[in-house]
Amino acid sequence: MLAVLDSTALLELAAERTGTPPEEPVVGPVRVGVDLGTATTVLVVLDRDGRPVWVDSHPSGALRDGVVVDFAGAVASVGGLRQRAEQVLGVQLLDAATAFPPQIPIADARACRFVCEAAGFGEVALVDEVSAAQRTLDVLDGVVVDVGGGSTGVGVFRDGGLVALDDRPGGGHHLDLVLAGALGVPVDVAERYKREHSREALPVVVPVLQRIAESVRLMTPDAADLPLHLAGGALMLPGAGDVVAAWLGRPVVTHPHALLITPLGIARSAP
């Protein structure tokens, strides 16, 4: 029997499998997660033992603040990722799970499912993004903070159970807007700059990070005793966790390959 991997090992393996197929043939059944992000759509495939065997992504502008604004574009992105995964792995991807930000209207959450169904998946499970991140991190007592492109979701967990869930505007796109204004460049150029020159970008976006941190404080008034666990690609900047910790005066835990935390948890939620 294969050893059970902890969250760090799972994330490291998922990073290794990004764009790189496994050396051994994949034997089904598999589980599939689709993360319909504001900036990027990510597809994760797990083998029957729950280990990542394929991770792929595609730039996305089809969603904004968790709402599908370009249905056809979203379907094309997911469909392309699905077809490529099937070709690489040599297995059919029949069902999937996808996620939505907490607190969005149920109709908008269902739209995420409809995108995946239109892209060729049969049964599609829905899970909120914070709970998906928790499935990867397995936080028993703590606050999971999922910073997406347009909003920040938080879930308070005690004894492994979800006791509070909330979401507020503010995320990676707002970092890009501030950086674009400071550099005098288009937003898409600022996004690339943030990823490629993260240390130089950090001082410019500190005020936005502090606003996100303040939103977390307001969403967790009864959880000041718990550490924060950061998920999502928006805060994958060296030192971002320190900015949040200093503003809130509480422990902040960062994780490797934070962009993959929620997509991996979505896949673990799949039928």
C-alpha positions in Angstrom: 0.0 0.0 0.0 1.2 3.5 -0.8 2.1 5.8 2.1 -0.4 8.6 2.9 1.1 11.9 1.8 0.8 15.0 4.0 -0.2 18.3 2.5 3.3 19.5 1.8 4.2 16.2 0.0 0.9 16.4 -2.0 1.7 19.9 -3.1 5.3 19.0 -4.1 4.0 16.1 -6.1 1.4 18.3 -7.8 4.1 20.8 -8.7 6.2 18.0 -10.2 3.2 16.8 -12.3 2.4 20.3 -13.7 2.8 19.8 -17.4 4.7 16.6 -16.8 2.9 13.2 -17.1 3.8 10.4 -14.8 6.3 7.8 -15.9 4.0 4.9 -15.2 0.6 4.4 -17.0 -2.4 5.7 -15.1 -4.9 3.1 -14.1 -8.4 4.4 -13.4 -10.6 5.4 -11.8 -9.4 8.9 -11.6 -10.7 12.0 -9.9 -10.7 15.4 -11.6 -10.8 18.9 -10.2 -11.4 22.1 -12.2 -10.6 25.5 -10.6 -12.3 28.2 -12.6 -10.1 31.1 -11.6 -10.2 34.8 -12.5 -6.7 34.7 -14.0 -6.1 31.0 -14.6 -8.2 27.9 -15.0 -6.4 24.8 -13.4 -7.2 21.2 -14.0 -5.9 18.5 -11.6 -6.2 14.7 -12.1 -5.7 12.3 -9.2 -5.1 8.6 -9.5 -7.1 6.0 -7.6 -4.7 6.4 -4.6 -5.4 10.2 -4.5 -2.0 11.2 -5.9 -1.7 13.9 -8.5 -0.8 12.5 -11.9 -1.4 15.6 -14.1 -1.8 19.3 -13.5 -2.4 21.8 -16.3 -3.6 25.4 -16.6 -4.8 27.9 -19.1 -5.1 31.7 -18.8 -8.6 32.7 -18.1 -10.6 35.9 -18.3 -14.0 34.1 -18.3 -14.7 34.7 -14.6 -14.8 37.8 -12.4 -15.3 37.6 -8.7 -16.5 34.0 -9.0 -19.2 34.9 -11.6 -19.0 33.5 -15.2 -18.9 36.5 -17.5 -17.8 34.6 -20.7 -19.5 31.2 -20.7 -18.2 30.2 -24.1 -14.7 31.2 -23.2 -14.8 29.2 -19.9 -16.1 26.1 -21.7 -13.4 26.4 -24.3 -10.7 26.6 -21.6 -12.0 23.7 -19.6 -12.7 21.6 -22.7 -9.2 22.2 -24.0 -7.6 21.2 -20.7 -9.8 18.1 -20.5 -8.9 16.9 -24.0 -5.2 17.5 -23.4 -5.3 15.5 -20.2 -7.1 12.6 -21.8 -4.5 12.5 -24.6 -1.5 12.7 -22.2 -2.9 10.2 -19.7 -4.7 7.8 -22.0 -7.8 7.7 -19.8 -11.2 9.2 -20.1 -12.1 12.0 -17.7 -15.8 11.4 -17.1 -16.7 13.3 -14.0 -15.3 16.2 -12.1 -15.6 18.7 -9.2 -15.5 22.5 -9.4 -15.6 25.2 -6.9 -17.1 28.7 -6.2 -16.2 31.5 -3.8 -18.2 31.5 -0.6 -21.2 33.8 -0.4 -21.9 34.1 -4.2 -25.5 33.5 -5.2 -26.4 29.9 -5.8 -27.2 30.6 -9.5 -23.7 31.8 -10.0 -22.3 28.7 -8.3 -24.4 26.5 -10.5 -23.0 28.3 -13.6 -19.6 26.9 -12.7 -21.1 23.4 -12.8 -22.7 24.2 -16.2 -19.4 25.2 -17.6 -17.9 21.8 -16.7 -20.9 20.0 -18.0 -20.7 21.9 -21.3 -17.0 21.0 -21.5 -17.9 17.3 -21.5 -18.0 16.2 -17.9 -20.9 14.1 -16.7 -21.5 14.3 -12.9 -20.0 17.5 -11.6 -19.7 18.1 -7.8 -19.7 21.6 -6.3 -17.7 22.7 -3.3 -16.8 26.1 -2.0 -13.2 27.2 -2.5 -12.3 27.5 1.2 -13.6 24.0 2.0 -11.6 22.7 -1.0 -8.4 24.3 0.3 -9.1 22.7 3.7 -9.3 19.3 2.1 -5.6 19.8 1.0 -4.2 21.5 4.1 -6.2 19.4 6.7 -6.2 22.3 9.2 -7.9 21.2 12.4 -7.8 24.4 14.3 -7.1 27.5 12.2 -8.4 30.0 9.6 -8.0 29.0 6.0 -7.7 32.1 3.8 -8.1 31.6 0.1 -7.0 34.7 -1.8 -8.3 34.5 -5.3 -8.2 36.9 -8.2 -11.2 38.9 -7.2 -12.1 38.1 -3.6 -10.8 36.6 -0.4 -12.6 33.8 1.3 -12.1 32.6 4.9 -13.1 29.6 6.7 -12.8 29.1 10.5 -12.1 25.5 11.5 -12.2 24.1 15.1 -11.6 20.4 15.8 -11.7 19.9 12.0 -15.2 21.3 11.6 -16.2 24.4 9.7 -17.7 26.9 12.1 -17.7 30.1 10.0 -17.4 30.9 6.3 -17.3 34.3 4.6 -15.9 36.1 1.5 -15.1 39.7 0.7 -13.9 41.6 -2.4 -10.2 42.0 -2.8 -7.6 39.7 -4.3 -4.9 39.3 -6.9 -6.5 41.4 -9.5 -6.4 44.4 -7.1 -2.7 43.8 -6.6 -2.3 43.9 -10.4 -4.3 47.1 -10.7 -2.1 48.9 -8.2 1.1 47.6 -9.7 -0.1 48.6 -13.2 -0.8 52.1 -12.0 2.6 52.4 -10.3 4.5 51.0 -13.3 2.4 52.7 -16.0 1.8 49.4 -17.8 -1.3 47.4 -18.8 -2.8 45.1 -16.2 -1.7 41.9 -18.0 1.9 43.2 -18.0 1.7 44.0 -14.3 0.4 40.4 -13.7 3.5 38.9 -15.4 5.8 41.4 -13.6 4.3 40.4 -10.2 5.1 36.7 -10.9 8.6 37.3 -12.5 9.8 40.1 -10.2 7.9 39.3 -7.0 10.4 40.8 -4.6 10.4 44.2 -6.4 6.6 44.1 -6.6 6.0 43.5 -2.9 6.7 47.0 -1.6 4.3 48.5 -4.1 1.4 46.3 -3.2 1.8 46.3 0.6 -1.2 48.6 1.1 -3.4 46.2 -0.8 -2.1 43.3 1.3 -2.9 45.2 4.4 -6.5 45.9 3.1 -6.9 42.1 2.5 -5.5 41.4 6.0 -8.0 43.9 7.5 -10.9 42.1 5.6 -9.7 38.9 7.2 -9.8 40.5 10.6 -13.4 41.7 10.0 -14.5 38.3 8.8 -13.0 36.4 11.8 -14.0 38.4 14.9 -14.3 35.2 17.0 -11.1 33.5 15.8 -8.3 35.9 16.8 -6.7 33.0 18.7 -6.3 30.9 15.6 -3.4 30.9 13.1 -4.1 31.8 9.5 -3.2 29.5 6.6 -2.8 31.2 3.3 -3.9 29.6 0.0 -4.2 30.9 -3.5 -1.7 32.2 -6.0 -2.5 35.9 -5.3 -0.2 35.9 -2.3 2.6 33.9 -3.7 5.0 36.8 -3.1 8.0 36.4 -0.9 7.2 38.3 2.3 3.4 38.6 1.7 2.7 36.4 4.7 4.9 38.6 6.9 2.9 41.7 5.8 -0.4 40.0 6.8 1.1 38.7 10.1 2.5 42.1 11.0 -0.8 43.9 10.3 -2.9 41.4 12.2 -0.5 40.6 15.0 -1.2 36.8 14.7 0.6 33.8 13.3 0.4 33.2 9.6 1.3 29.9 7.9 2.4 29.9 4.3 2.6 26.7 2.2 4.6 25.8 -0.9 2.9 26.0 -4.3 0.0 27.8 -2.8 -1.6 28.2 -6.2 -2.3 24.5 -6.2 -3.9 24.2 -2.8 -7.4 24.8 -3.8 -7.3 23.0 -7.2 -5.9 19.9 -5.5 -8.7 20.1 -2.8 -11.3 20.4 -5.6 -10.0 17.2 -7.2 -10.2 15.5 -3.8 -13.9 16.5 -3.6 -14.7 14.9 -7.0 -17.1 11.9 -7.3 
